Amino acid sequence: MKSIMHKKQSSMALPLLLIFVFFLSCEGGKILVYPVDGSHWVNMKVLIEALHSRGHDITVIRPSSSWYITEHSSFYKSITVPDGIDSADEFIKEYINKMLEIQIGKASTLTYLKVQMSFFSLIVNAHLIACNTVSNIIEDKELVKRLQNEQYDLVLTDPAITAGVVLAHYLKLPLVLNVRWIMCSEGHFIIAPSPLSYIPVPGTGLSDQMTFLQRVKNSLFYAVILFQDKFVVGPHYKALCHKYFHDDCDVISLLQEADIWLMRLDFVFDFPKPTMPNVVYIGGFQCKPSKPLTEDLEAFVQSSGKHGFIIMSLGTLVDSLPANTANEIATVFASLPQKVIWRHVGPRPSTMGNNTLLVNWMPQNDLLGHPKIRAFVAHGGTNGVQEAIYHGVPVLGIPLFFDQFDNLLRIKVKGAAKILELSQLNGHNFQQALLEILSDDSYKMNMQRLSSLHRDQPMKPLDTAVFWTEFVMRNKGAPHLRTKAYRMPWYSYHSVDVILFLFSITAVVMFITIASIRYMCFRTNGTRKLKKK
C-alpha cells in the first residue's frame, strides 16, 4: 500500500514541478539596469542577483571602460556601450595617496587645493561623460529600437550618476532607484522635507543636534550643494533634457518622478528625518550570515584562544598607509594579546608581530560574523559600517575621505564606535583608542543593541527591495505613492503666496479700521467745534 501511495506521489510531483516552473517563467519580468561602477556596483549586483533568482530577466548596460561590471555573467545579459574614456583607476589612486599625505600633514595647503580642484574636475567630467553616453545611446536608433522591442517592465538605476534616470524617461518606463547619493548630495534632500536645523548635510561631520554655529555651517554647506547643482553639474543634465524633452524638463524633476526609492539606509544607522511613501529603506540589504572560513584562516583565528581577534581594512581603494604610520600601527598590534588580520598591500611593516596576519583580501563579512571577533578597525565605508552593525562588532574608525566621517559619526553618537582622524593617528593615540574599544564593554553592548534593532524587522531588507521592485512591475509603476509637491513653484510650496495674501488682507483691514477710526474722530471733533461756535 505504501509503495502504491509513494508511486502516486512521485507521479504527481513531476506535473506540479512543471506547473511551478511554468508559473515562474510567466511571472518573471524584464528589467533594464543602468548601474554606477565601483563600490556602487557591489550593492547593485546583490540586488540583481536576488531578482534573477526570482525568475526575472536582467539586462545591464555597462560602459566599455568598466572596472567591475563584467560583460559576461550567469545572472544578467549585458549591453556594452562606448564611453570614450580610459580607466580613471590610476588618477583615483594618485588622488587617494595625495589626500593621505595631506591628512597626515605632509602636504601644503596649496597642494590640498590643487588636489581637490583636480578631483572636483574629475567628478564634473564624469557627469559630462555620462550625459554624452546616454546621448549616444538615444542617437543610436538601432539600439533604441532594440531596447523598445524588449518591452522592459522597468528601469533600475543608481542615480549617483543620473544618466539612467534620463534614459528611463526617454523609454517611458517605470523607474526604481537603488539610491543613497544623487549628483551632489544625499537623495533625501530632493525627495522629502529636509529642515537644515536638524538634518546634517553630507560632508559637515555634524549630528542631528546642532548648536547655532553648527547650523550656520550646515546652511553654508547646503548652499554649496545648491550652487553645484545649479551651475556646475546641473547644466550638463539640463542640456541633455532640453535636447530630448521639453524646455521645462530638468533632471531633479525626473528624479522626483521615480516610482520607488530603494534607500540604502535605515534609521538604526541614520538620524531620524521626514520621509515619503515611495521611499523604502533597505539599509544593510547586502549583509548576510557568515560562512565558514578557509582551513588556514580558521586555524589562525582559533589560535587566538580566549582573547579573540581583530580585523583591519581601509577598503579596496586604499592598499596601504604611509610606511611610518603602518609601522606605528603594527607596533600596537604586536603588543596585543589578540590575533590581528590586516588587509595591507604594500611593503611589510618592519615592526609587525607574530600575532598579525597580512592579507591582500579578506572575507570581511565572514570574519565579522565569527564568534571570536572583538573589534573592527575600518575606514568607515557604508558597506563595512552596515556589516559591523549587522554582526554587532564595535568599530575603531579611521575616516579618510568622502562620506566616511559622517558614516562613523552616526554610530559614534550611539556609543558603538570611536573615531581617530588620520591627522591624529600615532602609536600612542591608536593604542589608547583600540584598548578602549576592547576593554570597555559598552561599545560591544551598544553595537549589539543596534544589531538587534536592525534585525528586528518584518522582512529582510533584501526581500523588501525585491518586493517593491516587483510591486512596480505588477502595477506598472507606483504613481499613488508620489507627491505632486515638486511640481509646485517654491513660493507655493512654502506658502509664501498664502502668507503674503493673509498679510495683505490683515494690512488692508487694519488700514480700513484705522482710517475709519480717524475719520470718526475727525467728524466727532468737527461736530463739537461747530456746536461750540
WODA-V770582 format. One record per pair of residues at least 4 apart in sequence whose C-alpha atoms are under 8 Angstrom apart, sorted by sequence separation. I is the first residue (numbers start at 1). J is the second residue. If there is no record, write none. Layout:
BEGIN
I&J + I&J
END
This chain:
BEGIN
1&5 + 2&6 + 3&7 + 4&8 + 5&9 + 6&10 + 7&11 + 8&12 + 9&13 + 10&14 + 11&15 + 12&16 + 13&17 + 14&18 + 15&19 + 16&20 + 17&21 + 18&22 + 19&23 + 20&24 + 21&25 + 22&26 + 23&27 + 24&28 + 36&40 + 37&41 + 38&42 + 39&43 + 40&44 + 41&45 + 42&46 + 43&47 + 44&48 + 45&49 + 46&50 + 47&51 + 48&52 + 49&53 + 50&54 + 51&55 + 52&56 + 62&66 + 66&70 + 72&76 + 73&77 + 88&92 + 89&93 + 90&94 + 91&95 + 92&96 + 93&97 + 94&98 + 95&99 + 96&100 + 97&101 + 98&102 + 99&103 + 100&104 + 101&105 + 102&106 + 107&111 + 108&112 + 109&113 + 110&114 + 111&115 + 112&116 + 113&117 + 114&118 + 115&119 + 116&120 + 117&121 + 118&122 + 119&123 + 120&124 + 121&125 + 122&126 + 123&127 + 124&128 + 125&129 + 126&130 + 127&131 + 128&132 + 129&133 + 130&134 + 131&135 + 132&136 + 133&137 + 134&138 + 135&139 + 136&140 + 137&141 + 140&144 + 141&145 + 142&146 + 143&147 + 144&148 + 145&149 + 146&150 + 147&151 + 148&152 + 158&162 + 159&163 + 162&166 + 163&167 + 164&168 + 165&169 + 166&170 + 167&171 + 168&172 + 169&173 + 181&185 + 182&186 + 185&189 + 187&191 + 188&192 + 189&193 + 195&199 + 196&200 + 200&204 + 206&210 + 210&214 + 211&215 + 212&216 + 213&217 + 214&218 + 215&219 + 216&220 + 217&221 + 218&222 + 219&223 + 220&224 + 221&225 + 222&226 + 223&227 + 224&228 + 225&229 + 226&230 + 227&231 + 228&232 + 229&233 + 230&234 + 231&235 + 233&237 + 234&238 + 235&239 + 236&240 + 237&241 + 238&242 + 239&243 + 240&244 + 241&245 + 242&246 + 245&249 + 249&253 + 250&254 + 251&255 + 252&256 + 253&257 + 254&258 + 265&269 + 266&270 + 267&271 + 275&279 + 293&297 + 294&298 + 295&299 + 296&300 + 297&301 + 298&302 + 299&303 + 300&304 + 304&308 + 314&318 + 315&319 + 321&325 + 322&326 + 323&327 + 324&328 + 325&329 + 326&330 + 327&331 + 328&332 + 329&333 + 330&334 + 331&335 + 332&336 + 348&352 + 352&356 + 363&367 + 364&368 + 365&369 + 366&370 + 369&373 + 380&384 + 381&385 + 382&386 + 383&387 + 384&388 + 385&389 + 386&390 + 387&391 + 388&392 + 389&393 + 400&404 + 401&405 + 403&407 + 404&408 + 405&409 + 406&410 + 407&411 + 408&412 + 409&413 + 410&414 + 411&415 + 412&416 + 420&424 + 421&425 + 425&429 + 426&430 + 427&431 + 428&432 + 429&433 + 430&434 + 431&435 + 432&436 + 433&437 + 434&438 + 435&439 + 436&440 + 437&441 + 440&444 + 441&445 + 442&446 + 443&447 + 444&448 + 445&449 + 446&450 + 447&451 + 448&452 + 449&453 + 450&454 + 451&455 + 452&456 + 453&457 + 459&463 + 460&464 + 461&465 + 462&466 + 463&467 + 464&468 + 465&469 + 466&470 + 467&471 + 468&472 + 469&473 + 470&474 + 471&475 + 472&476 + 473&477 + 478&482 + 484&488 + 488&492 + 489&493 + 490&494 + 491&495 + 492&496 + 495&499 + 496&500 + 497&501 + 498&502 + 499&503 + 500&504 + 501&505 + 502&506 + 503&507 + 504&508 + 505&509 + 506&510 + 507&511 + 508&512 + 509&513 + 510&514 + 511&515 + 512&516 + 513&517 + 514&518 + 515&519 + 516&520 + 517&521 + 518&522 + 519&523 + 520&524 + 521&525 + 522&526 + 523&527 + 524&528 + 525&529 + 526&530 + 527&531 + 528&532 + 529&533 + 35&40 + 36&41 + 51&56 + 52&57 + 72&77 + 101&106 + 102&107 + 107&112 + 138&143 + 139&144 + 147&152 + 159&164 + 168&173 + 181&186 + 182&187 + 188&193 + 189&194 + 194&199 + 196&201 + 200&205 + 201&206 + 210&215 + 227&232 + 228&233 + 229&234 + 230&235 + 241&246 + 242&247 + 249&254 + 265&270 + 267&272 + 293&298 + 304&309 + 314&319 + 321&326 + 368&373 + 380&385 + 388&393 + 399&404 + 400&405 + 411&416 + 412&417 + 420&425 + 424&429 + 425&430 + 455&460 + 459&464 + 472&477 + 488&493 + 491&496 + 492&497 + 35&41 + 52&58 + 71&77 + 72&78 + 101&107 + 102&108 + 137&143 + 138&144 + 158&164 + 159&165 + 168&174 + 180&186 + 181&187 + 188&194 + 200&206 + 228&234 + 241&247 + 242&248 + 302&308 + 320&326 + 367&373 + 378&384 + 388&394 + 399&405 + 411&417 + 412&418 + 437&443 + 471&477 + 472&478 + 491&497 + 492&498 + 62&69 + 71&78 + 137&144 + 157&164 + 168&175 + 180&187 + 200&207 + 242&249 + 301&308 + 333&340 + 388&395 + 412&419 + 437&444 + 71&79 + 157&165 + 179&187 + 199&207 + 200&208 + 206&214 + 241&249 + 301&309 + 368&376 + 485&493 + 35&44 + 62&71 + 71&80 + 102&111 + 155&164 + 198&207 + 199&208 + 241&250 + 399&408 + 408&417 + 420&429 + 48&58 + 102&112 + 165&175 + 198&208 + 241&251 + 408&418 + 409&419 + 420&430 + 198&209 + 238&249 + 397&408 + 408&419 + 198&210 + 206&218 + 238&250 + 376&388 + 99&112 + 155&168 + 197&210 + 204&217 + 237&250 + 238&251 + 420&433 + 154&168 + 204&218 + 237&251 + 269&283 + 342&356 + 344&358 + 345&359 + 266&281 + 340&355 + 341&356 + 342&357 + 343&358 + 344&359 + 345&360 + 418&433 + 60&76 + 62&78 + 64&80 + 99&115 + 185&201 + 186&202 + 263&279 + 265&281 + 266&282 + 339&355 + 340&356 + 341&357 + 342&358 + 343&359 + 344&360 + 58&75 + 59&76 + 60&77 + 61&78 + 62&79 + 63&80 + 64&81 + 65&82 + 98&115 + 185&202 + 201&218 + 204&221 + 234&251 + 261&278 + 262&279 + 263&280 + 264&281 + 265&282 + 266&283 + 334&351 + 338&355 + 339&356 + 340&357 + 341&358 + 342&359 + 343&360 + 376&393 + 378&395 + 380&397 + 58&76 + 59&77 + 60&78 + 61&79 + 62&80 + 63&81 + 64&82 + 65&83 + 155&173 + 157&175 + 159&177 + 197&215 + 200&218 + 203&221 + 260&278 + 261&279 + 262&280 + 263&281 + 264&282 + 265&283 + 266&284 + 334&352 + 335&353 + 337&355 + 341&359 + 343&361 + 375&393 + 376&394 + 377&395 + 378&396 + 379&397 + 380&398 + 57&76 + 58&77 + 59&78 + 60&79 + 61&80 + 62&81 + 63&82 + 64&83 + 154&173 + 155&174 + 156&175 + 157&176 + 158&177 + 159&178 + 160&179 + 196&215 + 259&278 + 260&279 + 261&280 + 262&281 + 263&282 + 264&283 + 265&284 + 330&349 + 333&352 + 334&353 + 343&362 + 368&387 + 374&393 + 375&394 + 376&395 + 377&396 + 378&397 + 379&398 + 380&399 + 418&437 + 59&79 + 61&81 + 63&83 + 65&85 + 67&87 + 95&115 + 153&173 + 154&174 + 155&175 + 156&176 + 157&177 + 158&178 + 159&179 + 160&180 + 162&182 + 201&221 + 260&280 + 262&282 + 263&283 + 264&284 + 331&351 + 333&353 + 334&354 + 368&388 + 373&393 + 374&394 + 375&395 + 376&396 + 377&397 + 378&398 + 379&399 + 397&417 + 399&419 + 417&437 + 65&86 + 66&87 + 152&173 + 153&174 + 154&175 + 155&176 + 156&177 + 157&178 + 158&179 + 160&181 + 161&182 + 162&183 + 201&222 + 264&285 + 330&351 + 331&352 + 334&355 + 375&396 + 377&398 + 378&399 + 379&400 + 395&416 + 396&417 + 397&418 + 398&419 + 399&420 + 400&421 + 65&87 + 154&176 + 156&178 + 159&181 + 160&182 + 161&183 + 196&218 + 327&349 + 330&352 + 331&353 + 333&355 + 334&356 + 365&387 + 369&391 + 381&403 + 382&404 + 385&407 + 394&416 + 395&417 + 396&418 + 397&419 + 398&420 + 399&421 + 400&422 + 52&75 + 148&171 + 159&182 + 160&183 + 196&219 + 326&349 + 327&350 + 328&351 + 330&353 + 333&356 + 368&391 + 380&403 + 381&404 + 385&408 + 394&417 + 395&418 + 396&419 + 397&420 + 398&421 + 399&422 + 52&76 + 95&119 + 159&183 + 319&343 + 320&344 + 323&347 + 327&351 + 380&404 + 396&420 + 397&421 + 398&422 + 31&56 + 33&58 + 35&60 + 319&344 + 320&345 + 327&352 + 368&393 + 379&404 + 380&405 + 382&407 + 28&54 + 29&55 + 30&56 + 31&57 + 32&58 + 33&59 + 34&60 + 35&61 + 49&75 + 319&345 + 320&346 + 323&349 + 381&407 + 416&442 + 417&443 + 28&55 + 29&56 + 30&57 + 31&58 + 32&59 + 33&60 + 34&61 + 35&62 + 41&68 + 48&75 + 319&346 + 380&407 + 415&442 + 416&443 + 27&55 + 28&56 + 29&57 + 30&58 + 31&59 + 32&60 + 33&61 + 34&62 + 41&69 + 310&338 + 312&340 + 380&408 + 415&443 + 416&444 + 28&57 + 30&59 + 32&61 + 37&66 + 38&67 + 134&163 + 138&167 + 309&338 + 310&339 + 311&340 + 312&341 + 313&342 + 314&343 + 416&445 + 24&54 + 25&55 + 37&67 + 38&68 + 134&164 + 307&337 + 308&338 + 309&339 + 310&340 + 311&341 + 312&342 + 313&343 + 416&446 + 24&55 + 37&68 + 130&161 + 307&338 + 308&339 + 309&340 + 310&341 + 311&342 + 312&343 + 313&344 + 415&446 + 416&447 + 37&69 + 130&162 + 131&163 + 134&166 + 307&339 + 309&341 + 414&446 + 415&447 + 130&163 + 134&167 + 304&337 + 127&161 + 304&338 + 127&162 + 304&339 + 303&339 + 396&433 + 301&339 + 396&434 + 300&339 + 185&225 + 184&225 + 396&437 + 395&437 + 394&437 + 184&228 + 184&229 + 83&129 + 183&229 + 83&130 + 83&132 + 184&233 + 394&443 + 83&133 + 183&233 + 394&444 + 82&133 + 393&444 + 81&133 + 392&444 + 394&447 + 393&447 + 392&447 + 393&448 + 81&137 + 311&367 + 392&448 + 391&448 + 392&449 + 389&447 + 392&450 + 389&448 + 392&451 + 390&450 + 391&451 + 389&450 + 390&451 + 190&252 + 311&373 + 375&437 + 389&451 + 208&271 + 309&372 + 310&373 + 314&377 + 315&378 + 375&438 + 207&271 + 308&372 + 309&373 + 310&374 + 311&375 + 312&376 + 313&377 + 314&378 + 315&379 + 374&438 + 390&454 + 191&256 + 307&372 + 308&373 + 309&374 + 310&375 + 311&376 + 312&377 + 313&378 + 314&379 + 389&454 + 390&455 + 190&256 + 308&374 + 309&375 + 310&376 + 311&377 + 312&378 + 313&379 + 314&380 + 315&381 + 310&377 + 293&363 + 302&372 + 301&372 + 199&271 + 293&366 + 170&244 + 199&273 + 292&366 + 293&367 + 166&241 + 290&365 + 291&366 + 289&365 + 290&366 + 288&365 + 289&366 + 290&367 + 287&365 + 290&368 + 194&273 + 290&369 + 194&274 + 289&369 + 290&370 + 177&258 + 193&274 + 176&258 + 179&261 + 192&274 + 193&275 + 175&258 + 176&259 + 177&260 + 178&261 + 179&262 + 180&263 + 192&275 + 174&258 + 175&259 + 176&260 + 177&261 + 178&262 + 179&263 + 180&264 + 191&275 + 192&276 + 166&251 + 169&254 + 174&259 + 175&260 + 176&261 + 177&262 + 178&263 + 179&264 + 180&265 + 191&276 + 165&251 + 176&262 + 177&263 + 178&264 + 188&275 + 166&254 + 162&251 + 165&254 + 165&255 + 332&427 + 159&255 + 331&427 + 286&383 + 329&426 + 328&426 + 329&427 + 332&430 + 284&383 + 287&386 + 328&427 + 332&431 + 287&387 + 325&425 + 325&426 + 329&430 + 284&386 + 283&386 + 284&387 + 287&390 + 128&233 + 131&236 + 135&240 + 127&233 + 131&237 + 284&390 + 124&232 + 128&236 + 124&233 + 127&236 + 131&240 + 44&158 + 269&386 + 40&158 + 30&150 + 32&152 + 30&151 + 31&152 + 32&153 + 34&155 + 35&156 + 36&157 + 30&152 + 31&153 + 32&154 + 33&155 + 34&156 + 35&157 + 36&158 + 29&152 + 30&153 + 31&154 + 32&155 + 33&156 + 34&157 + 35&158 + 36&159 + 29&153 + 30&154 + 31&155 + 32&156 + 33&157 + 34&158 + 36&160 + 31&156 + 36&161 + 35&164 + 34&164 + 44&178 + 271&410 + 270&410 + 269&410 + 269&411 + 285&460 + 285&461 + 286&462 + 284&461 + 285&462 + 283&461 + 282&461 + 281&461 + 282&462 + 269&450 + 268&450 + 282&464 + 282&465 + 280&464 + 268&453 + 280&465 + 268&454 + 280&468 + 203&402 + 203&403 + 205&405 + 206&406 + 278&478 + 202&403 + 205&406 + 203&405 + 204&406 + 207&409 + 203&406 + 206&409 + 207&410 + 262&465 + 278&481 + 202&406 + 205&409 + 277&481 + 278&482 + 277&482 + 207&413 + 276&482 + 260&468 + 260&469 + 260&472 + 259&472 + 259&477 + 260&478 + 259&478 + 259&479 + 96&317 + 100&321 + 96&318 + 259&481 + 259&482 + 93&317 + 93&318 + 257&482 + 256&486 + 253&486 + 253&487 + 46&286 + 43&286 + 176&469 + 176&472 + 174&472 + 100&400 + 99&400 + 99&401 + 174&476 + 175&477 + 174&477 + 104&422 + 105&423 + 154&472 + 103&422 + 104&423 + 154&473 + 103&423 + 104&424 + 153&473 + 104&425 + 100&422 + 153&476 + 50&462 + 47&462 + 51&466 + 50&466 + 47&465 + 47&466 + 29&473
END
